Amino acid sequence: MRLGHRLDAACKRIGKVLHLDALTGSSTTTEADPEWVIIYRTAQGFCCVYRGVAIDFSEMLDVQIWAEEMDVQTYFIGL
């Protein structure tokens, strides 16, 4: 029992010296993967289905502004 206690204490001391708690904290703050939306080219402009709702756009600029506001990555099909 005494050896196990000493081993735990040694692990904690080594972890403090090497700053392992700071390394594990920084690795958990990774950015989430971006959400992707498929944009289709239509005869009248562009459209997509975002969270079950169909959205129509008349120009490419509208698509780009919308994607920036919603913080999504776009993938274009049919250009």
PyMOL commands that set and color helices and strands:
alter all, ss='L'
color gray80, all
select helices_A, chain A and resi 2-18+20-27+60-70
alter helices_A, ss='H'
color red, helices_A
select strands_A, chain A and resi 35-41+46-50+53-57+72-77
alter strands_A, ss='S'
color yellow, strands_A
deselect
rebuild
show_as cartoon
